[in-house]
């Protein structure tokens, strides 16, 4: 807990790549899998958006 109310609270790390998983419970592992799957979905959506933008820019500036 923060000593003073105005001190910023550090966000809890959800998962660290390569960390020891042996101490986590089945529930904790399932929770992390869900969070990581949600993050992959978010990353895929951003990749799709960037790909669409790139294709549109290429079509606009394509010289034929």
Number of C-alpha atoms within 10 A of each C-alpha: 6 9 6 7 8 7 9 8 9 7 6 6 6 9 13 8 5 6 7 8 11 8 8 11 10 10 9 12 15 12 13 15 13 12 14 14 12 12 12 12 12 12 12 12 12 12 12 12 12 12 12 12 12 12 12 12 11 11 10 9 9 8 6 3
